[in-house]
């Protein structure tokens, strides 16, 4: 029987006392309960393999999952998909041929998404959440020896995934009001020549919508691919999808997690030039998207009217939250998404976050993000959840 040694010094010492090792021949003599020697067996030393040097300081990207009455920290939809979608979904899932692999190219799903945006299926790439879409983009176009540009504060996963791909991340600064500084964009792309430049509209976690002229200007300046992350676009007044062109190195990423009420499905997609989608198909794992996800997404886009009704309700509640926050001792930023960023003026963000949690209300603490000291982000929930959040916040701030 081989002996597996623990990596810690204390465990190693304990093992040595119980199973002394013959250093000369690499065998271990196990002592029986009576103290007599048992048989000797080869004992390879198992050690931990070090990770890549460039990943040693990396921390995982996670949101707290805490049992609370009101969970407003991960920008999910406050309502489930329509009952008709559930019925159609259950019926189709019951007919899955489980002994067969899924459609490798997700052709029906891509065609359905493409039709909803007025583009061909060959311009659509689908994956397990927009996270995998972004990861595949970066594995294809970033990597060692290449640079990726972000403008802080923005969605932290962009830089996180870029570093995992092996790319160098160049972080530009936004203006004091968190709007994009085009002079800073010009400086960053001139000095760094990034292969991939990320924009996020509406920006997470600030909620600010990027004007069309800014996207056009970045396209003029950036030497490589421009990625516009539109996870929250349906809450905003315009979309960069209107700028897509086969000759432009522009892609727009979307998710089913927010407006489609399908966070549990983990389904995202990208719309871009056909040549770019073809390159992504070379990199993504085979059969990466299971049949259940493909059915869920294909059926979801049939319920556009219900989705737009949810969006309208959420936007109305977003404005109610923003107005209420404006009357409190907090700074609040205008939002075009399904969340609102705010900063307490007289209490630390962490203190307010904990006070809300003590009242069973969970929001996102963004204090650790660049330039967001003491900032908190609240997801727009149901009317009842939003009222409970506002009431709890008044108590905490008083």
N, C-alpha and C positions, 0 to 999 in steps of 0.2 A: 504494500500500500504506500503510495507516494505521499509525502508530507508537503502541504501547501503552507508556506510561511507568510505571515501577515507582514505588511510593510512597516508598521510602527515599531519603534524600538522596544516598547514595553511588551508588545505581543511576541516579538522575536525572542526576548529574554525568557518569557514564560515558556515558549515552545522549546527553547534550548534546555530548560530545566527538566521538562517532561520527556523530550525526545532528543537526547544528545546526538550531535552529528559528528561523524568521523570525517574531519576535513581532508584527510589524505585520500580516501577512496570514494567520498561522496555518498556514503551510505548512512542510514539512520538506524540506531538500535533502539527499539521500543521496549520500555520496561513494563513487565507484567505487574499486576497488583501485588504479587508476592515479592517483587523486587528482582526476579530473575530475568535474564535477557530473553527477549522474544526474537523472532527472525529479523534479519537485516534486509532492507529493501533500498533500491536507489531512491534518492530524494532530491529531485531537481529544485533549485531555488526559483520561485516565481516572483518576479519583480514587476512593478508598475512601469508601463511604457510611457515616456514623457510625451506630452502633447506638443504641437507645433509651437515654436518660440513666440510667434506673432499672436497666439491665442491665449498666452498665459495670463494676461491681465484682463481678459474678456469676462464680463458678467452676463448671465443669461437675461433674456428679455421676458419678464413675467408680470402679470397682474395678480394682486392678492385675491384668493378665492376664500371668502369668509362667509359663514352662515349668518346672514342678517335679514331683517324684515324688508329693507329697501336697498336694493343693489343697483347703484348708479355709477359704476366705475369702469365699465368696459364697452360702452357705446352700443349695446345691443338694442334691438327693438323691444318696446314694452308690450307688444301684442304678438301672438303667434300667427302663422299663415292662416288663410281662410279655410274653413271646414271643407269646402269643395276641393281644395288642393290636397288636403289630407286624404280624402276619400279616393281621389284619382291616384295619388301616390301609393296608397296601400294596395289598390287593385293591381297596379303595374308591378309593384315589388313582389306580389304573390306569384307573378308569372316569370320571374327571373330564372334563367337556366343556371343554377348555382354551380354546376359542374363545368361551365364554360367561362373562359376569360371575358372581361368586358370588351366593348368596342374600343380598340386601342386608340383610334383617332377621335373618339367622341363625336362622330360626325353629326348625329342628329342634334346633340346639345349645341355644338358650334353653329349649326345652321339656324337653330332657334334664336340664339343670342345675336348672331349676325343679322337676322331679319328684324330683330327689335331695334337695331341701330342703323339699319339700312346699308349694311356692308355684307360682303361675301364671307362664307364660312372660313375660307382660307386666310382671312384677316383676323381670325379669333383663335386665341390660345387659352385653354382651360387647365386648371390645376386645383390642388387641394388647398383652397383658400388663396387669397391674394398674396399671402406669405410665400407660398411655393411658386407663384408666378414671379414675384420679385427675385426669389432665390435663383430660379432658372435663368432669368434675365442676366443676373450678375455672374453666374457660372459661365454663361455664354459670352458675355461682352466685357466682363471685368477680369478679376484674377490677378496673379502675381505680375508685378511690373506695370500695372495700369492703375489709374486714379479714378476715384468716384467723388463727385462734388455734392455736398448738401449745404443747406443754409439754415442755420440754427436761430431760434428753436424750431424744430420740426419733428416728424415721426422718427423715433429713435431706431426703429427696425431697419430703416434704409442703411444707415451707417453700420449697424450690427451685422447685417447680412453681407454687406460689402467687405467687411473685415474677415468674416468667415471664408469668403471666396478667395482671400489672399490679397485683395486690392488695398491700396493706400487710400485713406479717406481724407479729403480736404474739406474743412468746414468753414464756410463763409458766415458772416454775421448779417442778421436782419436789422432793420432800422429799430430805433427805440420803441416804436409802436408795433413792432413785430411784422411790419409789412416788408416785402421784398425790396432790397436796395439794389437797383440795377447797376449802379456804379460798382458796388461790391461784386456783383455777378461778373461784370466785365473784368475786374481785377483777378478774380479767382480763375476764370476760364483762360485768361491770357497767361497767367503764371503757371497753372497746373495742367492745362490741356487735358481735362478729364475725358475719359472714354464714355462715362455715364454721368449725366447731371440730373439730379432728382428735384422735382417740385411736387408740392402736395397742395391740392385745392379741392375743397376747403382744407386748410392746413391743420394738422393734428399736432399739438393740442390747442392751438390758438383759435381755430375756427375761422380764420380769415380766408376769404375767397380771392384767388389770384385773378386780376383783370386780364382780359384777352390780350391787351397790348403788351402786358408783361411776358406772357407765354410766347408771343410772337418775337419779342426782343431777345429772349433767351435762346430761341431757336436760331436767330441770326448770329448770336455770339458763340454758342457752344460748338466745339469742334466734333463732338461725338453724338451719342444717343441722348435724347431728352425724354425722361420718364415722368409723366404727370400722374400721380397717385390720386385717383378720384373715388376713394372708398365712400365718401359722403356726398358725391356729386348731385344725387337726386334732391338733396336739401338746398342746393345752391341755384342761383339764377341762370347759370350758363355752364357749358361743358367744353373741354378741349377736344372732344370728339369731332366737333365741327371743323377742326384744323387738320385732321388726318389726311394724308396724301401719300400715295405710293412712293413718291420721290423724297419725302421728308423723313428724317430719322427721329420720328416722334411716336411714342406709344402711350396709351392711356390704360391704366389698370383699374379694375372694379372688383367688387365683392358682392356676394349674396347675403352676407352676414347682417347688414344694417337694414336697408329699406325692404328687402325681400323677407325679413324675419327668419333667416335660415342660418343663424350662427352655429347651430349644432351640426350642420351639414359640412362645414368647412369647404366652401366652393368659391373660387374666384376666377377671374379671367382678364385677358388683355386684348385690346384691339389695336392693330398696327399694320404696317406694310406686310404684304404676303411674303416677301423675301425674308423678313425678320422672323415671322412665325415659323417658316420652314427651318430656320437655324435653331430655334428653340426646340423643335421636335427632335433634333439630333441629340440634344443634351438630356431632355427629361427621361426619367426611367420608363421602361416599357410597361404598359398596362397600369399606368400610375393612377388613373381615375376610375374608381369602382363603379359598377353598374347602378348602385343606389344613388350616388351623387348625380350621375348623368340623368337619371329619371327625375330626381328632385329639381334640378335646374331647368330641364326641358319643360316640365309642367309649370314651374313658377312663372315663366314669362308669359303664360296665357292669362295671368291674373294681374295685368297692368293696372286696371282701374282700381282694384282693391289696394295695390301698392301705393298708388298716387293718393288715395284717400288717407292711408296711414301717414304718408309724408305730410299731407296738409295738416293733420291733427298734431303731429310732432312739431312742425314749424310754429303752429299757434301756441303750443305749450312752451316752446323755446322762447318765444317773445314774452310770454308771461313770466318765465323765470328771469330773463334779462331785466325786465322792468322792475321786478321785486328786488333783485340784487342791487340795482342802481339806487335804491332807497336805503341800502344798508351801508355800513362802514367797510366796504370792500371796493376794490377796483375791478371792473368787469370789461371784457373785450367783446366787441360785436362778433356774432357767429353766423356762419352760413351752413352749419353742420347740425348734428343732433346732440350737441353738447355745448357747454358754456365754460369758459375759463375765467376764473376770478382769483383775486388775491386779498386776503384780509389786511386791513391797514394797521390794526392795533394789536393783533395776536399773531403768533407764528402760524404758518400754514399747518405744520404738524400738530400743533395744539388744537386747532380747529378740526382737523381731520379726525383726531382721536375723540374729540367731543362729539362729533357726529356719529362715529362708530359706537361710542358708549350709548347712543340713542338708537342703535341698530340701523344706521344709515351709512352706507359705504360709498364714498366718492374716490376719485383718483388723486393721489398725492403726487404732483409733478415737480416737487421741490428739487429733486435730483437731476432734472433735465437742464441743459444749458440755458442760463439766463432766466430761469423760472423759479427762483428762490421764493418760497412761501406760496406758490401758486397751486390751486386746486382746480380740478376739472369735474364737472357734474354732467352725467348723461341725462338727456331728457327722457323721463319715464312716463308712466301713466299720469293722469291728472291727480289721482290720489297720492301716488308716490312723490310727485313734485311738490304737492302741498305739504306732505310730511317732511320732506327735505327742507323746505323753506322755514317751516315752523321750528324744526330742530336747529337750523342755522341761527335763527333769531335768538333762541335760548343760549346757544354756545357763545354768541357774540355779546350778549348782554352782561 
